[in-house]
Amino acid sequence: MSIELNENQQKTYNSTLKLCCEIESAMAATVEPTDPSGISAQLENLRPYLANCSTMMSNATAIYNWAKGEVANLIMVNEKLSNCKQTILLHFISGQLAKYSGIYVRCESIEKNLRKSIEGLVSLLSYQKMLVTQNISGN
């Protein structure tokens, strides 16, 4: 007894997972903190992903909510599940939803980390510009 996505949901799940991997890979790129052009290039590389975050979260939420509905249906049609102890039922629900809650949590984490990465890069770039300004006015 497990929950299976239909063809469209599976495509959405796969594309969301692919986007997660792309963003994680882009965020993993190292940047020399003293190289303003490298910092700018990384910013330009990461910024477009922000536009995809809302779609990514929307997809993950839709899939997770659909899966919760399917688990509820499973429980309602299975008398054994309907009558079992609450703790056992909660474990059953958690197990059925693990795959789908996992992608939701992953998307949420990626979005937060992407925003923090961009903020950090902006701060580094500002610091480098300040150093250049100080060197010009100091000379």
N, C-alpha and C positions, 0 to 999 in steps of 0.2 A: 504494500500500500504506500504509494508515494505520489507526489504532485509532479505532473509533467506540463511543461509549457506547450502551448499550441505553436504552430509555425511562425506566426507574426510575433508572438511574445518571445520565442527563441531568438529570432532575428534581432529584436530590440535588446534582449539580454546580451547577446554576443557583441553587438555594436557598442553597447554601454561598457562591457568588459574590455573591449579593444580600446576605447577611448580612455578608460582608466589606466591601462598599460602605457598608452602614448603619453599621457600627462605625467605619470610616475617616472617614465624614462626621461622626459624633458626636464623634470625637476631634479633628477639625479645628476645632471650635467654640472660639472664643477666650473667655477669662475674664479679667476684670479682677482682678489679684492682690490688690487692696485691698478687694474686695467679697465679704465672707463669704457673703452670700445667693446670689450668682452662683456662687461656688465650690461651695456646698452643692447648688445646682440641677444643676451639671455632674456632681457626684459621683452624684447620684440618677439622672441620665441615663445615666451610663456603667456603674454597678454591675450592672444587669440583664444587660448583655452578657457579663459574666464567666461567668454560668451557661450561656451558649450556646457558650463557647469549647471546652469539651470535645467537644460534639457537632460543632462545626465542624471540629476537628482529627481527630476520628474519621471524619467523612465524607471529608475530604481524604486521609487515610491509606488508607481503604478503596478509594477511586477510584485512587489512585496504585499501590497493591499489585495491584489488578485489572489496571491497564494494564501493569505489569511482567510479569504472567503472560501477557497477550496478546502482548507483544513476544517472550517466550520461545517461545510457540507459533508465531509467525511465523517465527522463526529455525529452529525444529525442522522445519517443513514445507518450508522453502525451502533447497534444497541449496546454492544460490549464496551465501546468507547464512551457512550453516553452515560453508562452506569459506573464507570471506574472512578477511583479516588482522584481527587483534584490534583494532587502532586503528580500522579502518573499521567494524568491528562495534560498537565503543563509540560512535562517532559516530552510527551508525544508531540504536542504542538511545537515546542522548541526544535525538536528533531526534524519535523516536516518543513519548518520555515528556515532552517539553518542556512541553506544555500542562498535564499532570497534576502534574508536579513543581512547576510554577509556582504552582498554587493551593495546594499543600502548603506551600511556602515562604512564600507570602503569608499564609496562615492562621497559621503559626507566628510570623511577624513581628508580625501584628496582635495576637495574644495577648500577646506580650511588651510591645509598646507600650501596650496597654490597661492592663496591670498597672502599668507605669511611670507612665502618666498618672494613674491612680487614686492611686498612692502619692504622686505630686507634689501632687495636689490635697489629699490628706489632710494633707500637710506644710504647705501654704499655709494651710489652714483652722486647723490647730493654731497656726501662727504668728500668725494674725489673732486667735485667741482669747487667746493670750498677751498680745498688745498691748492688747486690751480689758481683761484682768485687771490689767495694769500700770497702765493709765490710771485704773481704778477705785480701786486701792489707793494710787495716787500722789496722788489728789485728796483 
